[in-house]
Amino acid sequence: MLDSELIQDIYPIAMALKASVFVIHYDGTYIEYVEAGDSGKTIASYEAMIGNKGMDLLPEPMQTTVKHYHQQAVQTGQPQRYTYASPIGGILYHTILTPYPEKQIIVSYLMQDTRKVV
């Protein structure tokens, strides 16, 4: 479980961004999530991801993309950004990974792109 100070930091950011937020251990284990957006149809149940290596539940090529940026965040200690299309409906999602090296976790902010595609 996370300390309350980190949750207090994450929650208002998630609400402002209308983001789904995952807290992930450096080893890939999903620890916690905050749902502040519309999760809509999900590829994997958020509850199923907690306590597990949630990235392993994602289909390819999304799994490889997510793992790549997670490892980049772990190795560099720098935030990472990427965009991908969900295999469900092709909806675009923007993700920002923010590492917290002192806690050995990464906070992943996942936001749905609300622009209309023409």
C-alpha positions as CSV (number, residue, x, y, z in Angstrom):
1,M,0.0,0.0,0.0
2,L,1.2,3.5,-0.7
3,D,1.9,6.2,1.8
4,S,-0.9,8.8,2.2
5,E,1.4,11.6,1.2
6,L,1.9,10.2,-2.3
7,I,-1.8,9.5,-2.7
8,Q,-2.4,13.1,-1.7
9,D,0.0,14.2,-4.4
10,I,-1.5,12.0,-7.1
11,Y,-5.2,12.4,-6.5
12,P,-5.6,16.1,-7.4
13,I,-3.4,15.7,-10.5
14,A,-5.5,12.7,-11.7
15,M,-8.7,14.8,-11.2
16,A,-7.3,17.8,-13.0
17,L,-6.2,15.7,-15.9
18,K,-9.2,13.4,-15.9
19,A,-6.7,10.6,-16.0
20,S,-6.5,7.0,-15.0
21,V,-3.5,6.8,-12.8
22,F,-1.5,3.6,-12.1
23,V,1.2,3.3,-9.5
24,I,3.7,0.6,-10.7
25,H,6.7,-0.8,-8.9
26,Y,10.0,-0.7,-10.8
27,D,9.6,-4.5,-11.3
28,G,6.3,-4.0,-13.2
29,T,3.9,-5.0,-10.4
30,Y,0.9,-2.7,-10.4
31,I,0.3,-1.4,-6.8
32,E,-2.6,1.0,-7.0
33,Y,-4.8,2.9,-9.3
34,V,-6.9,6.1,-9.2
35,E,-9.7,6.5,-11.7
36,A,-10.5,10.1,-12.4
37,G,-11.5,9.9,-16.1
38,D,-13.8,7.7,-18.0
39,S,-12.1,4.3,-18.2
40,G,-14.7,3.2,-20.8
41,K,-13.9,-0.3,-22.1
42,T,-10.6,-1.5,-20.8
43,I,-8.3,-4.1,-22.2
44,A,-7.8,-5.7,-18.8
45,S,-9.7,-5.1,-15.6
46,Y,-7.9,-2.6,-13.4
47,E,-8.6,-4.7,-10.4
48,A,-7.0,-7.7,-12.1
49,M,-3.8,-5.7,-12.7
50,I,-3.3,-4.8,-9.0
51,G,-0.8,-7.1,-7.4
52,N,0.2,-8.5,-10.8
53,K,2.6,-7.6,-13.6
54,G,-0.3,-5.8,-15.4
55,M,1.7,-5.1,-18.5
56,D,1.7,-8.8,-19.2
57,L,-2.1,-8.7,-19.6
58,L,-1.9,-6.2,-22.5
59,P,-2.0,-7.4,-26.1
60,E,0.9,-6.9,-28.6
61,P,2.1,-4.5,-29.8
62,M,0.8,-2.4,-26.9
63,Q,2.6,-4.6,-24.3
64,T,6.0,-4.1,-25.9
65,T,5.4,-0.3,-26.1
66,V,4.3,0.0,-22.5
67,K,7.2,-2.2,-21.2
68,H,9.7,-0.2,-23.3
69,Y,8.7,3.2,-21.8
70,H,8.5,1.7,-18.3
71,Q,12.1,0.5,-18.6
72,Q,13.2,3.8,-20.0
73,A,11.7,5.6,-17.0
74,V,13.4,3.1,-14.6
75,Q,16.8,3.3,-16.3
76,T,16.9,7.1,-16.9
77,G,14.9,8.3,-13.9
78,Q,13.3,10.8,-16.3
79,P,9.6,11.2,-17.2
80,Q,8.6,9.4,-20.4
81,R,5.7,10.3,-22.7
82,Y,4.0,8.2,-25.4
83,T,0.8,7.8,-27.3
84,Y,-0.9,4.6,-28.5
85,A,-4.2,3.5,-30.1
86,S,-6.2,1.1,-28.0
87,P,-7.1,-2.1,-29.8
88,I,-10.6,-1.5,-28.5
89,G,-12.1,1.1,-30.9
90,G,-8.8,2.7,-31.9
91,I,-9.1,5.4,-29.3
92,L,-5.9,7.4,-28.7
93,Y,-4.4,7.5,-25.3
94,H,-1.6,9.7,-24.0
95,T,0.6,8.4,-21.2
96,I,3.1,10.2,-19.0
97,L,5.3,8.1,-16.7
98,T,6.8,9.8,-13.7
99,P,9.5,7.9,-11.8
100,Y,10.0,8.2,-8.1
101,P,13.4,6.5,-7.7
102,E,13.4,7.0,-3.9
103,K,10.3,4.9,-3.7
104,Q,11.1,2.5,-6.6
105,I,7.8,3.3,-8.2
106,I,6.5,4.9,-11.4
107,V,3.3,6.8,-11.6
108,S,1.6,6.4,-14.9
109,Y,-1.0,9.0,-16.0
110,L,-3.2,7.7,-18.8
111,M,-5.4,10.2,-20.6
112,Q,-7.9,9.6,-23.4
113,D,-7.5,11.9,-26.4
114,T,-10.8,13.8,-26.7
115,R,-10.2,15.3,-30.1
116,K,-12.5,14.3,-32.9
117,V,-10.8,12.5,-35.8
118,V,-12.0,13.7,-39.2
